[in-house]
Amino acid sequence: MPVEHTRVLLKKAEIDEMNDNPEDSDDAVSLYAKELREEAVKLLRTRFPDAKEVDSLKTYNDAVFILWR
C-alpha cells in the first residue's frame, strides 16, 4: 500500500482510541485501533526504515506530498 494510506490508518486508530469506552468490557475497539496503528507503523517502515517517531503525525505528514493531504 502507498505511504499515503499509513497516515489514514494512524488517524483512524487515533479516532477509535478516543471513542473507546473504558467501562465497556468488549475490547474489540481498542484491539482494532491497535491493529490499525501497528499496520500504519509497518507500512511507514517499509518506505522509511529509519523513521524514529512512528507515533507522531508529523512523521506521517512529512511522508505524504502536501497536496495529497
Secondary structure as GFF3:
##gff-version 3
##sequence-region A 1 69
A	DSSP	alpha_helix	3	19	.	.	.	ID=ss1
A	DSSP	alpha_helix	28	47	.	.	.	ID=ss2
A	DSSP	alpha_helix	57	63	.	.	.	ID=ss3
A	DSSP	three_ten_helix	66	68	.	.	.	ID=ss4
###
